[in-house]
C-alpha cells in the first residue's frame, strides 16, 4: 500500500501543479500580463512545483536532508539522465543563450549550493534569503533583457492573424476553483509523498536522503522528462535543453532558498559527494557545449551521461 500511496501522492502533485499553473496563467491573462513574463515566472515555477512541494513539506516535517536530497537528486537526474536520454533520441543543440546565459547561471547556482554546504551542516535562513534573492534578481534581469530585445526588434514579437485561432479565456468562476484545487492537491499530495517515501526508506534499510536523491527526485522530475522528450520528438531540441537548465536553476535558488528561509535545512544523509556530482555534471555540460560536441550534445555523450547517472545511483544504493 505504501507504493500505491506514493503513486497517488505523485498524481495529486502533478494534477495540483497543472491546475494551479493554469489558474495563475488565467489570472495573468485577465490582467494583460505579457506572455513572456508569464513564461519566465508562472510557467517556470509551475514546472518546478513538484520539487517545491515535496521539499517544502519535507522541511516543515523536519526532514531537511530529504528536501536537500530531492533538489540535488533532481538536478543530477535532469542533467545526466534527461539530457542523456534526449540526446540518444536526437543530438541536442546548444543555443547562444544556453552558452552565454543559461549554463553560466546554472554553474553559478551550483557553486552557490557548494559554498553554502561546504563548511556547514545546514542551509540557514540567511543563506536561504541570499539564494532566493538571487533567483528574484535573475528573473528581473531576464525580463528587462527580454523587453529590451523586443524593443530593438519589434518584428520578433508574435503576430496574430485572422487565420490564427484565438484561445478562449478561462471563465472567471473557474479560476478560483482551479487555484484552490491545485493548492489542495499540492499540499495533500506533498504530505502523502513525504510520509510514504519515509516509510519506503525504512523498509529498504537506507537513509531518507538516499530515497530523496533517487526515488523522490526521479518522481518529481518526471514532468521535465516528459516535456523534454516530447520537445525532442517534435524536433525542438533547444526547448528540451532550456527546460532542464531552467529547472536546475529554480531548484537551487528558488526551492532551496524558499525552504531554508522558512526553516533551516540540515544536510543529514546528503554527502558532499552528491553536491560534487551536481557541480561536476554542470561543468561537463559547459565543456560539451564549448569543446567536445561543438555546440551539440551528441548521442555518444548522451549514452555516457546516462551511464554516469546509473553508476551514481548504483553506488548510492
Secondary structure, 3 states (H helix, E strand, C coil): CHHHHHHHHHHHHHHHHHHHHHHHHHHHHHCCCCHHHHHHHHHHHHHCHHHHHHHHHHHHCCCHHHHHHHHHHHHHHHHHHHHHHHHHHCCEECCHHHHHHHHHHHHHHHHHHHHHHHCCCEECHHHHHHHHHHHHHHHHHHHHHHHHHHHHCHHHCCCCCCCCCCCCCCCHHHHHHHHHHHHHHHHHHHHHHHHHHHHHHHHHCCCHHHHHHHHHHHHHCHHHHHHHHHHHHCCCHHHHHHHHHHHHHHHHHHHHHHHHHHCCEECCCCCHHHHHHHHHHHHHHHHHHHHHCCCEECHHHHHHHHHHHHHHHHHHC
